[in-house]
Amino acid sequence: MTYSIPLPKTIIGTLLVAAGLMPVWAHAATYAYVHQTGEVRTVVADAPMVAIMIAPGIDEHSGVLLLIDPSDTIVGDKVSGM
């Protein structure tokens, strides 16, 4: 007894497997952080800890904030007390 898989299911299965094999960078997001000068800047990374590690000139007391809209008005602002 043999079974045949209809073509549409084969294509859907292939697409699902391909989506699961996409590199991690395909899910990158934009994060805001405070630079040593006090300016709010952005960095693109696939996870918050990666953003902290690769953010150039990140202040030692800064974390990161996930930006839903990379053109958020917080970017470019100055943080007082720096």
N, C-alpha and C positions, 0 to 999 in steps of 0.2 A: 504494500500500500504506500503510495507516495502522496505528499501534500505539496501544494503549490501556494506560495505567498503572493497575494495580489501586489502589483507594482506600487500602488500608493502607500501601502503599509511599509514596504521596503524603503521607499524614499523617506518617509517620516522617521523610521528607525535610524536610518543613516544620518539624518539631520540631528536627531537627538544625541546620537553618539558623538558627532562632530561638535555639537555645542558643549558637551561635557569635557571635550579634550582641548577647548580653547585655552590659550595661555592666561595666566592670572592677570596680566596687565590689561586684558580686555575689559576688566571690571574696575578700572581706575576711577578715582573720584578726586575732586578738588577740595583741598583743606586750607583753611586760613590759619596763620600763626603770627606771633609778634616777633619781629626782627630785633636785633640788639639795639638798633637805633630808635625803637619804639613804634616803627611803622608796621601796619598790618599788611602782610604779604600772603601770597598763595603758593601752594605746591601741589603737584598731582602725584598721587600714589595709590596703591591698591589696598592699603590698610592704614589706620591711624598711627600705629607704631612705626611703620615704614616712613610715613610723612614726617614724623619727628626726627627720624634718623637722617633723612636726606634733605631736610629744609635748610637751605644755606643761611647761615648767620642767625639761627633761631636763638632767642634769648633763653638763658638757663632756667627761667621760671615760666616759660611759655609751654602751652600744650597746643593741640590743634583742634579746630572746629570744622566739622563737615559742612561744606557749602552746597546747598541744593542748587543755587544759581551762582555760577562763577562771577557774574557781574554784580554781585551783592555790594551795596554801598559801604559796607564795613571795610572793604579792601582799599588801602591807601590812607586810612585814618591813622592818627597818631594816638598812642596810648600814653597817658600822663604817668609820671612817677618812674619813668625809665631812666 
